[in-house]
Amino acid sequence: MDKVDTYMTLPYDLAGSSSKNRFRLEMLWGVCKMFDLYNEPEFSIVFDYKCDIEIHLKDSFEFFQLKSHKVQSPYTFTKISKCDKNTGKSILGKLFVLKNTSSTSSSPIKIAIVSNAYFKLGKKIYSDIEEFAFTDLDDASQREITTALEIEFNCTNIDISNIHYIYTSMNLLEPENDVKGKITGCFEKIKNCEPAKPNALYRLIRETVEEKACYELSVNTYEELIQKKGITKLHLDEMLNKYVTKIDTGVEKTKAYIDTEYIDIKKRKQLKASLVKIVEASFLSRELQEKELTIANYLTDNVDSLPNEMEGIVDSLLQSFENTFSIEYSKSEIYVFLLLIIHRWEDGKYE
């Protein structure tokens, strides 16, 4: 038997891979949920602490347990209510503990099981609704749910209000493309533009969520919990703002400045021709690209000592940088290039 044949006869263990896949889909579903919440005045979303996904609103909490289903069959109530032989708790029971423990709290608590399979109770499959509360079901179904929890918790005062089942059409087995589309679409609605680098934005959000979900040390205060395990609306906004497309109005502003400041039509024509030439050259010239960033940084570092008027700033830059340009660029081209950089810097292009 050769090496490959020997290897293929060894037993395998996919438990680790399955665990990683479950962890991945929990994170990505949580990312989508963040954007669903964006219109809320404030929120925090906590990853993998009390539950898979937690939503902390101003006056309430929501807890979500994700369960992917690989086979083409409904997710049955028998499955979610069956107690584990080791823990003694069912899938539904583990969620119910969160709601039941806080039954005296003034903050409403919603719990929900989320799955990519339709829910089945008895002979009925709930395939025509995305989300429903167990209290929306018929009386017989409610009694079956209540009885199962009464047996599991050995009590008779079970309250099944605010318990939900959510069917998600998101591909929980290959969720990345769905999530990327969600991020891009929501970004356009929120910021009224496309993200400058959609793949980089996706990686930033995913890596941030993964960092939060993977934090395993104990936390002592609620503030520390949100810092280590959560993402707030403010934090989400900060990530989105990094990728807002900044419209380059520098060329148009430079043309307008030339029109305003120069009466001589021949001079205006010359400067505009120089502007066209230097802009085209800057797309290909590494020298001009590096020079632009150097001058922009100079403006930022010396903003307090710069003159107040445009021509004064240009004169200051000419003294510092004119002799650093290659001889192929005329004085007119260097001048309009400096005007362009100043207008772009003023608009925040280099921030």
TIMIDO-60031 format. One line per field, with one value per residue: x, y, z of N, C-alpha, C, O in turn. Coordinates in pm, whole numbers, plus 50000, padded with zeros to 5 digits. Example, Ala and Ser with C-alpha at 12.3 -4.5 7.8 and 13.67 -1.06 7.14 Angstrom:
n.x	51319 51285
n.y	49431 49775
n.z	50780 50708
ca.x	51230 51367
ca.y	49550 49894
ca.z	50780 50714
c.x	51320 51290
c.y	49670 50003
c.z	50780 50787
o.x	51424 51341
o.y	49668 50114
o.z	50846 50804
// end
This chain:
n.x	50086 50065 50176 49963 49735 49749 49710 49444 49299 49292 49107 48879 48808 48565 48466 48589 48599 48326 48249 48391 48267 48006 48058 48146 47914 47746 47872 47854 47581 47516 47646 47483 47253 47327 47312 47042 46949 47019 46865 46775 46794 47003 47218 47367 47548 47621 47856 47851 47832 47628 47464 47444 47410 47350 47129 47134 46921 46788 46593 46552 46628 46752 46790 46956 46968 47149 47086 47194 47073 47136 47010 46734 46484 46223 46281 46218 45987 46023 46296 46411 46319 46408 46583 46928 47137 47359 47369 47111 46943 46739 46760 46575 46526 46772 46775 46542 46606 46744 46544 46364 46511 46528 46272 46153 46250 46238 46303 46210 46255 46344 46359 46496 46503 46702 46703 46792 46599 46253 46006 45858 45579 45409 45203 45213 45384 45557 45588 45528 45591 45827 45910 45779 45594 45570 45336 45162 45071 44828 44603 44643 44903 45045 44998 45139 45403 45429 45389 45613 45823 45746 45785 46062 46166 46044 45821 45517 45437 45490 45580 45534 45553 45710 45886 46038 46049 46268 46293 46555 46654 46911 47210 47326 47525 47711 47778 47919 47899 47634 47648 47839 47699 47486 47618 47725 47489 47345 47528 47522 47263 47281 47500 47472 47634 47859 48070 48416 48614 48492 48556 48762 48623 48442 48625 48728 48499 48430 48666 48671 48435 48499 48713 48581 48402 48576 48695 48772 48813 48710 48469 48413 48239 47948 48013 48270 48207 48070 48278 48470 48330 48132 47971 47890 47642 47773 48038 48009 47940 48179 48347 48221 48252 48518 48528 48380 48320 48518 48447 48628 48668 48859 48973 48766 48732 48980 48975 48764 48881 49085 48929 48811 49021 49187 49188 49281 49221 49390 49581 49421 49346 49596 49665 49459 49507 49750 49665 49505 49706 49880 49715 49652 49912 49966 49830 49991 50249 50478 50642 50495 50274 50388 50495 50265 50150 50353 50352 50091 50105 50286 50135 49945 50108 50207 49999 49926 50110 50083 50013 49708 49574 49514 49713 49930 49981 50047 50283 50445 50468 50594 50845 50944 50922 50943 51189 51223 51086 51088 51261 51097 50849 50671 50679 50419 50268 50353 50257 49971 49940 50003 49791 49581 49644 49618 49343 49235 49341 49213 48954 48974 49076 49310 49293
n.y	49880 50217 50551 50742 50578 50464 50688 50755 50556 50620 50721 51002 51333 51562 51742 51973 52134 52161 52303 52542 52634 52678 52882 53080 53134 53232 53473 53613 53627 53789 54022 54100 54153 54377 54581 54575 54695 54957 55193 55229 55445 55398 55122 54813 54532 54214 53954 53611 53561 53565 53436 53319 53548 53873 54144 54462 54699 55031 55001 54729 54376 54134 53796 53558 53236 53047 52798 52588 52393 52117 51925 51880 51935 52020 52201 52057 52084 51886 51842 52083 52083 51863 51729 51748 51474 51510 51779 51819 52006 52149 52280 52490 52523 52620 52876 52975 52996 53238 53426 53354 53380 53651 53736 53913 54155 54496 54543 54439 54109 53938 53622 53405 53143 53089 52977 52812 52649 52564 52579 52311 52187 51934 51823 52040 52258 52556 52737 52970 53206 53437 53511 53438 53457 53229 53257 53329 53102 52832 52729 52462 52407 52594 52491 52251 52341 52482 52273 52109 52273 52304 52046 52021 52222 52170 52307 52505 52751 52862 53103 53178 53400 53636 53455 53347 53217 53223 53217 53217 53323 53352 53210 52986 52803 52883 53172 53411 53562 53653 53818 54012 54136 54240 54425 54608 54700 54814 55005 55187 55290 55409 55589 55713 55663 55449 55207 55286 55088 54799 54527 54557 54691 54490 54301 54446 54478 54210 54108 54266 54186 53917 53939 54042 53832 53626 53694 53579 53620 53701 53956 54248 54460 54616 54807 54726 54483 54564 54696 54492 54275 54367 54561 54888 55119 55357 55269 55106 55302 55445 55261 55242 55503 55515 55425 55581 55719 55971 56246 56387 56710 56880 56950 57089 57301 57423 57509 57692 57876 57978 58102 58303 58455 58541 58778 58813 58652 58497 58414 58265 58057 57941 57850 57668 57479 57387 57273 57057 56905 56845 56703 56476 56374 56310 56075 55877 55928 55840 56009 56253 56164 56089 56336 56487 56376 56431 56713 56758 56649 56827 57062 56991 56953 57209 57384 57586 57787 57874 58114 58313 58354 58221 58268 58336 58097 57934 58067 58016 57736 57713 57818 57617 57380 57407 57373 57104 56964 56779 56884 56866 56967 57263 57605 57702 57465 57351 57545 57531 57272 57288 57453 57273 57067 57207 57269 57008 56921 57097 56999 56763 56534 56389 56287
n.z	50000 49904 50001 49970 49956 50206 50367 50298 50417 50680 50976 50980 51104 51112 51287 51380 51146 51092 51318 51279 51045 51137 51317 51140 50985 51181 51249 51002 50952 51164 51081 50865 51011 51154 50963 50906 51131 51113 51098 51351 51636 51814 51884 51993 51889 51995 51989 52021 52310 52549 52380 52034 51862 51976 52025 52145 52228 52294 52497 52520 52470 52235 52147 51948 51816 51593 51352 51116 50842 50663 50508 50277 50423 50660 50970 51262 51539 51725 51704 51802 52061 52188 52457 52529 52606 52762 52861 52941 52844 52588 52248 52224 52495 52599 52493 52608 52874 52889 52852 53056 53292 53319 53368 53542 53472 53356 53099 52787 52648 52363 52211 51963 51725 51448 51118 50809 50719 50681 50943 51126 51289 51436 51184 51023 50805 50813 50568 50444 50561 50692 50951 51269 51577 51849 51986 51790 51675 51642 51909 51991 51904 52053 52309 52291 52269 52510 52695 52644 52735 53000 53096 53056 53224 53457 53568 53593 53507 53245 53010 52685 52528 52306 52191 51904 51566 51297 50957 50731 50415 50343 50226 50427 50415 50224 50273 50206 49961 49967 50190 50116 49909 50057 50225 50036 49906 50123 50206 49991 50019 50270 50261 50020 49800 49618 49785 49818 49808 49790 49854 50038 50240 50315 50418 50636 50802 50845 50969 51198 51327 51365 51541 51766 51821 51884 52121 52435 52704 53043 53123 53317 53342 53193 53004 52935 52819 52582 52458 52414 52304 52139 51874 51808 51680 51624 51593 51368 51180 51172 51046 50796 50701 50634 50378 50211 49899 49785 49607 49348 49316 49252 48999 48865 49044 49023 48756 48778 48951 48789 48590 48742 48852 48645 48399 48140 47846 47690 47873 48046 47874 47826 48087 48138 47941 48033 48270 48182 48060 48277 48447 48294 48269 48533 48583 48487 48568 48807 48946 48962 49109 49354 49422 49455 49688 49870 49875 49962 50220 50325 50328 50522 50748 50785 50815 50997 50957 50702 50439 50414 50175 49843 49635 49789 49924 49707 49618 49840 49824 49576 49633 49795 49646 49365 49231 49251 49065 48756 48456 48241 48294 48264 48395 48405 48411 48652 48825 48794 48877 49145 49228 49186 49371 49611 49611 49616 49860 50031 50009 50142 50026 50077 50327
ca.x	50000 50150 50150 49831 49636 49756 49645 49300 49235 49289 48978 48881 48725 48521 48400 48650 48554 48185 48244 48437 48163 47896 48106 48150 47780 47693 47929 47807 47439 47519 47681 47360 47159 47372 47261 46897 46923 47084 46773 46754 46876 47125 47216 47493 47531 47723 47880 47895 47852 47516 47401 47519 47401 47265 47102 47104 46858 46780 46508 46520 46732 46710 46889 46934 47044 47150 47093 47190 47013 47195 46919 46617 46367 46196 46339 46099 45980 46082 46440 46453 46270 46467 46689 47057 47158 47469 47337 46974 46871 46711 46796 46479 46543 46889 46732 46436 46671 46778 46418 46301 46593 46503 46126 46111 46314 46153 46346 46158 46355 46299 46451 46457 46583 46717 46746 46768 46494 46120 45971 45750 45522 45305 45202 45213 45512 45535 45672 45476 45618 45970 45926 45653 45602 45499 45201 45079 45026 44698 44604 44699 45048 45096 44996 45249 45528 45428 45405 45752 45905 45709 45853 46206 46202 45974 45739 45388 45406 45570 45532 45601 45551 45841 45969 46018 46125 46300 46349 46639 46687 47054 47278 47405 47638 47808 47714 48000 47847 47513 47685 47902 47591 47412 47700 47732 47357 47311 47621 47472 47146 47318 47597 47438 47741 47915 48193 48537 48679 48395 48619 48835 48522 48394 48728 48735 48384 48441 48776 48631 48337 48571 48790 48487 48346 48681 48744 48725 48840 48593 48451 48363 48135 47873 48090 48379 48145 48046 48408 48543 48249 48022 47987 47781 47610 47881 48153 47977 47950 48321 48400 48165 48306 48651 48519 48296 48389 48538 48441 48739 48622 48976 48993 48665 48760 49097 48927 48685 48975 49150 48829 48784 49139 49262 49105 49339 49170 49502 49641 49328 49357 49725 49662 49368 49578 49850 49592 49471 49829 49936 49623 49675 50044 49967 49777 50096 50379 50502 50701 50388 50191 50462 50507 50135 50135 50451 50304 49970 50151 50348 50025 49886 50204 50239 49875 49919 50203 50057 49938 49563 49517 49559 49839 50036 50014 50117 50419 50519 50497 50692 50976 50990 50914 50954 51313 51227 51018 51171 51263 50994 50728 50688 50636 50274 50216 50380 50167 49833 49945 49995 49652 49501 49672 49560 49197 49209 49372 49105 48836 48997 49107 49426 49274
ca.y	50000 50335 50654 50801 50478 50452 50806 50753 50458 50671 50783 51148 51404 51691 51821 52106 52209 52195 52408 52667 52679 52734 53009 53173 53177 53315 53607 53680 53661 53905 54139 54141 54207 54514 54675 54581 54779 55087 55305 55248 55558 55345 54978 54738 54391 54139 53828 53488 53578 53492 53361 53338 53690 53951 54282 54545 54825 55127 54954 54587 54284 54026 53690 53475 53112 53007 52656 52557 52264 52078 51842 51950 51900 52124 52193 52018 52121 51775 51863 52194 52064 51741 51761 51683 51379 51557 51905 51819 52120 52148 52404 52592 52545 52706 53012 53013 53034 53381 53500 53320 53433 53796 53756 54026 54276 54592 54547 54322 54022 53854 53515 53352 53044 53128 52862 52816 52550 52598 52519 52214 52147 51839 51798 52167 52321 52701 52774 53091 53321 53446 53516 53436 53432 53107 53293 53346 52971 52790 52695 52328 52419 52666 52399 52155 52411 52509 52146 52065 52356 52271 51921 52046 52309 52120 52413 52515 52890 52892 53212 53163 53526 53685 53348 53355 53135 53305 53150 53307 53275 53365 53082 52967 52714 52964 53303 53530 53646 53719 53924 54119 54209 54314 54538 54706 54759 54900 55119 55284 55356 55488 55694 55771 55640 55315 55204 55307 54957 54710 54407 54599 54718 54360 54241 54521 54444 54069 54091 54330 54097 53797 53977 54052 53700 53537 53738 53476 53654 53750 54101 54282 54563 54619 54889 54643 54385 54626 54727 54372 54175 54426 54669 54984 55191 55454 55194 55067 55423 55477 55170 55279 55633 55496 55384 55672 55769 56116 56299 56478 56835 56967 57001 57190 57418 57489 57581 57807 57974 58043 58191 58416 58535 58588 58851 58791 58527 58416 58353 58161 57945 57875 57780 57554 57378 57329 57190 56933 56829 56796 56601 56354 56322 56259 55939 55783 55964 55810 56129 56347 56105 56102 56479 56532 56334 56505 56851 56752 56631 56954 57154 56949 56975 57351 57458 57706 57892 57907 58239 58295 58361 58116 58298 58332 57954 57887 58121 57942 57603 57728 57836 57491 57261 57429 57319 56958 56905 56753 56997 56847 57037 57409 57682 57708 57334 57338 57638 57478 57149 57331 57494 57151 56999 57288 57249 56871 56918 57169 56912 56644 56414 56315 56248
ca.z	50000 49899 50102 49952 49994 50352 50426 50273 50505 50817 51012 50972 51202 51055 51391 51383 51029 51110 51419 51217 50952 51217 51370 51028 50945 51289 51232 50881 50973 51252 50999 50795 51110 51187 50863 50924 51248 51099 51120 51495 51683 51874 51908 51999 51856 52068 51921 52088 52454 52609 52272 51910 51827 52068 51989 52261 52189 52405 52607 52507 52425 52146 52142 51831 51804 51452 51326 50973 50812 50535 50429 50225 50503 50760 51103 51338 51680 51800 51704 51888 52198 52243 52552 52511 52716 52847 52929 52992 52788 52445 52178 52268 52639 52623 52465 52702 53000 52883 52870 53184 53401 53327 53358 53625 53422 53286 52960 52713 52589 52254 52175 51832 51654 51308 51038 50665 50691 50732 51072 51121 51417 51400 51041 50951 50770 50801 50454 50381 50647 50725 51096 51345 51721 51885 52030 51671 51631 51696 52051 52012 51888 52171 52423 52273 52302 52654 52766 52631 52823 53138 53131 53062 53336 53575 53625 53524 53471 53127 52925 52554 52452 52260 52136 51759 51472 51179 50839 50653 50281 50324 50209 50548 50387 50148 50295 50179 49852 50016 50285 50039 49842 50159 50269 49928 49886 50237 50202 49893 50076 50388 50230 49889 49703 49627 49864 49737 49793 49854 49911 50158 50341 50362 50503 50761 50886 50885 51064 51323 51390 51409 51661 51878 51852 51934 52251 52528 52843 53116 53130 53451 53334 53067 52912 52885 52730 52451 52399 52375 52233 52064 51776 51821 51556 51602 51542 51230 51098 51155 50944 50666 50658 50577 50238 50135 49780 49789 49471 49320 49253 49242 48863 48839 49127 48966 48637 48824 49005 48674 48529 48832 48886 48528 48303 48008 47790 47643 47992 48092 47781 47851 48215 48126 47863 48123 48365 48112 48038 48402 48500 48216 48303 48671 48585 48448 48623 48948 49005 48998 49213 49479 49451 49504 49828 49950 49891 50045 50358 50364 50360 50650 50856 50801 50795 51082 50913 50562 50414 50413 50040 49752 49568 49890 49947 49588 49622 49944 49771 49468 49695 49854 49561 49221 49177 49265 48950 48638 48362 48137 48333 48254 48512 48401 48452 48796 48894 48800 48956 49285 49250 49193 49498 49719 49610 49663 50003 50098 50008 50226 49944 50125 50468
c.x	50089 50102 50008 49721 49631 49683 49494 49227 49224 49152 48991 48784 48691 48457 48455 48604 48409 48170 48285 48332 48045 47934 48104 48010 47715 47742 47865 47658 47429 47554 47557 47262 47197 47312 47109 46859 46963 46992 46736 46843 47007 47109 47358 47459 47650 47732 47927 47928 47743 47453 47483 47527 47307 47248 47061 47051 46845 46704 46478 46641 46671 46824 46854 47027 47034 47168 47083 47140 47059 47098 46797 46491 46345 46270 46223 46105 46040 46233 46482 46410 46327 46586 46815 47086 47270 47431 47198 46889 46852 46761 46705 46498 46660 46855 46634 46494 46700 46655 46361 46377 46562 46355 46076 46170 46212 46189 46295 46271 46288 46403 46402 46556 46583 46769 46718 46667 46362 46094 45853 45707 45403 45313 45213 45355 45485 45628 45630 45503 45764 45993 45789 45684 45525 45357 45108 45021 44890 44713 44670 44851 45111 45101 45109 45382 45538 45453 45550 45843 45872 45778 46003 46246 46128 45897 45613 45354 45491 45503 45607 45591 45695 45938 45937 46096 46144 46358 46431 46669 46835 47117 47371 47523 47748 47764 47791 47940 47721 47548 47751 47797 47511 47488 47701 47599 47319 47401 47569 47352 47183 47403 47573 47553 47786 48040 48315 48607 48591 48457 48696 48738 48470 48496 48737 48621 48395 48549 48742 48533 48406 48651 48699 48437 48449 48736 48686 48752 48714 48588 48380 48250 48065 47950 48205 48326 48127 48178 48476 48462 48144 48065 47866 47752 47719 48003 48130 47990 48095 48384 48349 48228 48445 48645 48416 48377 48398 48547 48551 48686 48737 48995 48894 48689 48881 49059 48850 48775 49044 49055 48807 48903 49211 49167 49150 49297 49282 49569 49553 49341 49486 49721 49570 49432 49683 49784 49556 49594 49881 49846 49642 49810 50045 49911 49887 50228 50389 50560 50592 50299 50258 50474 50377 50117 50232 50403 50180 50008 50216 50241 49964 49979 50229 50116 49870 50007 50181 49989 49788 49505 49585 49696 49956 50079 50092 50262 50505 50560 50601 50833 51033 51004 50942 51077 51323 51156 51116 51159 51156 50866 50754 50642 50484 50212 50238 50283 50025 49829 49936 49855 49562 49520 49608 49409 49160 49234 49262 48979 48855 49032 49218 49411 49248
c.y	50125 50441 50710 50705 50460 50568 50798 50651 50508 50732 50934 51207 51542 51781 51963 52192 52252 52308 52542 52722 52740 52871 53116 53223 53261 53459 53680 53713 53783 54033 54191 54207 54349 54615 54683 54677 54924 55205 55324 55363 55513 55194 54929 54595 54316 54000 53720 53511 53504 53396 53384 53485 53758 54092 54357 54679 54914 55071 54806 54508 54181 53925 53594 53354 53063 52857 52631 52415 52223 52000 51923 51904 52006 52098 52170 52068 52012 51794 51971 52177 51939 51777 51681 51594 51423 51681 51905 51930 52102 52276 52517 52625 52635 52852 53062 53056 53184 53467 53478 53378 53581 53828 53873 54158 54366 54603 54422 54242 53935 53745 53454 53246 53084 53009 52885 52709 52600 52523 52423 52177 52059 51808 51925 52219 52468 52756 52905 53217 53319 53443 53513 53412 53304 53137 53323 53213 52937 52740 52560 52332 52490 52574 52298 52217 52434 52382 52097 52144 52329 52144 51944 52124 52272 52231 52429 52657 52937 53001 53206 53290 53566 53573 53338 53246 53218 53215 53251 53245 53291 53226 53060 52873 52785 53110 53425 53621 53720 53838 54040 54203 54293 54439 54647 54777 54854 55023 55227 55360 55450 55609 55760 55766 55496 55318 55213 55175 54852 54586 54441 54630 54588 54297 54312 54482 54300 54049 54154 54241 53971 53823 53983 53914 53608 53580 53647 53507 53709 53902 54133 54384 54556 54698 54808 54536 54443 54655 54602 54280 54235 54529 54760 55047 55291 55386 55152 55187 55460 55388 55208 55407 55621 55469 55465 55727 55921 56168 56404 56600 56930 57028 57112 57317 57495 57567 57706 57916 58049 58142 58317 58510 58594 58649 58823 58653 58436 58343 58241 58036 57867 57791 57657 57442 57309 57236 57055 56844 56768 56690 56470 56291 56257 56117 55836 55807 55932 55933 56227 56293 56118 56248 56532 56497 56410 56647 56855 56735 56758 57055 57120 56980 57122 57441 57587 57820 57932 58043 58210 58290 58259 58146 58297 58189 57899 57937 58046 57804 57609 57744 57703 57377 57284 57362 57167 56888 56880 56868 56983 56924 57188 57476 57688 57577 57312 57425 57579 57347 57182 57380 57372 57080 57075 57268 57109 56859 56985 57082 56784 56520 56329 56268 56098
c.z	50000 49998 50093 49995 50146 50418 50413 50358 50648 50848 51008 51074 51147 51160 51394 51267 51043 51211 51360 51121 51025 51270 51262 50994 51054 51275 51115 50889 51064 51179 50926 50892 51150 51091 50867 51036 51228 51127 51266 51543 51748 51894 51930 51961 51914 52008 52018 52236 52531 52508 52145 51872 51925 52013 52114 52210 52312 52523 52602 52460 52331 52135 52029 51833 51660 51439 51176 50954 50672 50447 50387 50297 50608 50891 51199 51482 51768 51812 51802 52033 52264 52333 52523 52632 52810 52927 52992 52937 52637 52381 52221 52415 52672 52596 52569 52836 53003 52909 53009 53302 53426 53323 53441 53578 53352 53138 52887 52650 52483 52230 52044 51786 51507 51229 50891 50622 50747 50862 51054 51263 51388 51252 50957 50930 50743 50693 50389 50463 50690 50875 51162 51493 51751 51933 51912 51622 51692 51839 52078 52001 52006 52292 52413 52309 52453 52734 52761 52725 52970 53185 53147 53186 53465 53646 53540 53478 53353 53044 52791 52469 52417 52225 51987 51687 51346 51071 50761 50519 50250 50317 50328 50527 50309 50156 50245 50072 49893 50105 50213 49968 49938 50201 50162 49908 49998 50241 50109 49946 50190 50350 50094 49789 49717 49715 49773 49709 49861 49917 50038 50271 50400 50457 50637 50855 50935 50990 51200 51399 51443 51535 51783 51920 51918 52070 52359 52674 52910 53113 53261 53449 53199 52963 52851 52789 52589 52381 52342 52285 52139 51961 51789 51685 51523 51542 51398 51137 51071 51048 50806 50613 50597 50426 50159 50018 49787 49646 49452 49243 49228 49104 48833 48920 49074 48841 48678 48880 48892 48608 48612 48845 48765 48425 48160 47954 47742 47760 48045 48004 47805 47979 48209 48045 47948 48224 48304 48099 48168 48466 48426 48252 48441 48681 48560 48518 48772 49020 49051 49109 49350 49520 49509 49651 49919 49978 49978 50193 50412 50405 50497 50766 50884 50790 50876 51034 50767 50549 50404 50272 49948 49692 49664 49918 49828 49587 49724 49894 49659 49525 49745 49753 49412 49162 49189 49149 48835 48540 48254 48169 48335 48383 48520 48450 48602 48875 48906 48878 49105 49320 49270 49327 49614 49726 49658 49812 50084 50110 50088 50150 50004 50269 50478
o.x	50178 50002 49940 49626 49525 49604 49423 49105 49156 49089 49099 48693 48779 48399 48381 48574 48373 48088 48222 48310 47989 47854 48065 47991 47637 47664 47827 47614 47343 47501 47531 47196 47110 47266 47052 46751 46943 47038 46673 46956 47108 46998 47455 47354 47765 47631 48028 48039 47765 47397 47581 47635 47198 47343 46965 47126 46886 46745 46388 46742 46554 46939 46739 47148 46924 47253 46978 47160 47024 47105 46761 46404 46439 46315 46138 46212 46100 46291 46578 46459 46300 46678 46809 47063 47275 47458 47171 46775 46938 46801 46751 46486 46651 46902 46641 46437 46682 46661 46314 46316 46570 46316 45969 46142 46114 46117 46334 46370 46189 46523 46282 46677 46477 46867 46633 46651 46359 46151 45761 45790 45307 45419 45220 45435 45401 45733 45690 45445 45819 46087 45695 45787 45425 45267 44988 44932 44843 44824 44743 44921 45217 45196 45169 45466 45642 45529 45604 45932 45962 45825 46065 46349 46148 45907 45604 45250 45557 45384 45728 45619 45788 46060 45821 46195 46049 46458 46382 46706 46881 47081 47484 47611 47866 47717 47734 47932 47703 47488 47723 47804 47472 47430 47680 47594 47266 47356 47570 47338 47125 47380 47645 47567 47756 48108 48317 48654 48613 48413 48697 48766 48455 48460 48752 48644 48373 48527 48780 48546 48376 48657 48735 48431 48414 48816 48564 48716 48623 48691 48297 48173 48117 47951 48234 48391 48163 48189 48532 48519 48076 48179 47752 47827 47754 48065 48220 48044 48130 48465 48425 48254 48486 48744 48370 48488 48296 48642 48563 48663 48718 49030 48931 48670 48885 49106 48868 48749 49061 49095 48787 48885 49289 49079 49068 49334 49272 49608 49602 49346 49487 49766 49601 49413 49704 49839 49576 49588 49923 49895 49648 49820 50116 49941 49878 50311 50317 50531 50596 50254 50193 50465 50378 50073 50197 50413 50164 49950 50203 50255 49936 49935 50268 50128 49816 49982 50254 49916 49747 49399 49697 49785 50068 50198 50190 50353 50622 50672 50686 50929 51153 51088 50963 51070 51420 51165 51215 51060 51127 50783 50848 50577 50426 50113 50150 50232 49967 49727 49869 49804 49478 49423 49551 49353 49063 49158 49223 48906 48762 49019 49219 49506 49229
o.y	50138 50423 50725 50745 50444 50549 50830 50658 50446 50789 50989 51141 51628 51884 52060 52310 52364 52398 52645 52843 52841 52964 53230 53343 53351 53554 53797 53815 53870 54140 54311 54304 54432 54721 54788 54735 55006 55308 55423 55377 55581 55146 54994 54543 54349 53936 53736 53482 53390 53293 53459 53540 53708 54151 54319 54760 54876 55090 54759 54564 54145 53963 53553 53367 53040 52797 52651 52328 52288 52009 52021 51841 52077 51987 52258 52092 52040 51766 51954 52248 51911 51847 51561 51633 51379 51688 51982 51947 52046 52369 52627 52740 52718 52941 53176 53141 53249 53567 53572 53420 53629 53936 53927 54262 54318 54666 54311 54298 53867 53774 53450 53258 53109 52946 52966 52683 52669 52417 52450 52140 52102 51771 51919 52224 52503 52814 52948 53322 53213 53379 53577 53353 53274 53053 53340 53212 53006 52710 52544 52267 52451 52579 52261 52153 52409 52384 52051 52086 52332 52136 51893 52095 52335 52247 52374 52677 53041 52992 53226 53286 53533 53592 53323 53192 53278 53147 53360 53128 53249 53136 53111 52864 52753 53166 53534 53742 53836 53945 54156 54326 54406 54547 54765 54899 54963 55132 55345 55480 55557 55719 55852 55853 55428 55420 55155 55152 54820 54544 54363 54598 54577 54246 54247 54456 54272 53979 54101 54222 53925 53740 53936 53883 53522 53507 53638 53427 53758 53968 54056 54392 54497 54662 54820 54503 54380 54640 54606 54213 54162 54577 54713 55030 55308 55439 55161 55175 55501 55434 55206 55419 55706 55487 55422 55776 55990 56139 56497 56593 57046 57145 57217 57428 57618 57680 57813 58035 58171 58253 58425 58632 58688 58582 58811 58550 58314 58227 58136 57924 57744 57677 57553 57324 57188 57132 56950 56723 56653 56597 56363 56169 56158 56045 55722 55715 55991 55957 56277 56369 56153 56281 56613 56581 56448 56696 56946 56800 56791 57126 57209 57028 57158 57560 57687 57936 58016 58084 58096 58230 58216 58061 58262 58162 57827 57860 58017 57759 57521 57689 57680 57289 57187 57302 57107 56766 56952 56942 57080 56944 57234 57416 57681 57579 57260 57384 57578 57314 57112 57351 57370 57038 57014 57252 57093 56794 56937 57091 56705 56409 56208 56214 56046
o.z	50084 50069 50195 50062 50206 50511 50509 50371 50730 50759 51030 51123 51136 51126 51410 51286 51010 51192 51388 51116 50982 51269 51287 50977 51024 51286 51127 50838 51045 51210 50926 50857 51176 51133 50835 51035 51318 51177 51302 51496 51737 51918 51891 51997 51886 51979 52087 52281 52572 52543 52148 51852 51953 51962 52181 52157 52422 52638 52671 52417 52344 52116 52014 51851 51610 51504 51115 51038 50574 50324 50451 50238 50644 50918 51215 51538 51871 51917 51877 52121 52381 52290 52496 52746 52925 53047 53084 52978 52568 52451 52252 52455 52763 52668 52614 52904 53106 52979 53073 53401 53539 53278 53413 53636 53295 53061 52923 52604 52510 52229 52017 51806 51449 51269 50853 50503 50849 50886 50977 51346 51324 51201 50834 51023 50660 50723 50291 50437 50721 50922 51116 51527 51685 51922 51931 51537 51783 51883 52175 52079 52054 52370 52514 52374 52514 52830 52861 52788 53055 53298 53241 53247 53569 53768 53430 53415 53361 53011 52786 52349 52490 52230 51949 51737 51295 51091 50728 50510 50144 50393 50329 50612 50325 50057 50241 50090 49857 50095 50244 49966 49906 50211 50192 49894 49973 50277 50143 49922 50205 50400 50056 49704 49815 49721 49665 49598 49978 50025 50134 50387 50522 50563 50740 50973 51053 51089 51304 51520 51553 51625 51891 52039 51998 52129 52372 52761 52843 53102 53309 53545 53104 52845 52732 52690 52490 52259 52232 52198 52068 51960 51782 51589 51406 51450 51315 51027 50961 50967 50709 50493 50518 50355 50053 50035 49794 49574 49531 49122 49190 49093 48781 48871 49079 48821 48619 48859 48900 48573 48557 48848 48780 48372 48069 48010 47751 47749 48085 48055 47804 47981 48268 48075 47938 48260 48366 48123 48170 48530 48488 48265 48463 48776 48605 48528 48853 49137 49163 49195 49449 49639 49602 49730 50030 50090 50059 50280 50530 50505 50577 50870 50996 50760 50830 51066 50714 50639 50387 50250 49973 49696 49627 49935 49845 49559 49698 49919 49648 49471 49739 49770 49340 49055 49142 49136 48820 48540 48183 48081 48399 48468 48629 48524 48671 48979 49014 48939 49181 49428 49359 49389 49705 49835 49732 49884 50190 50209 50101 50203 49984 50327 50588
// end
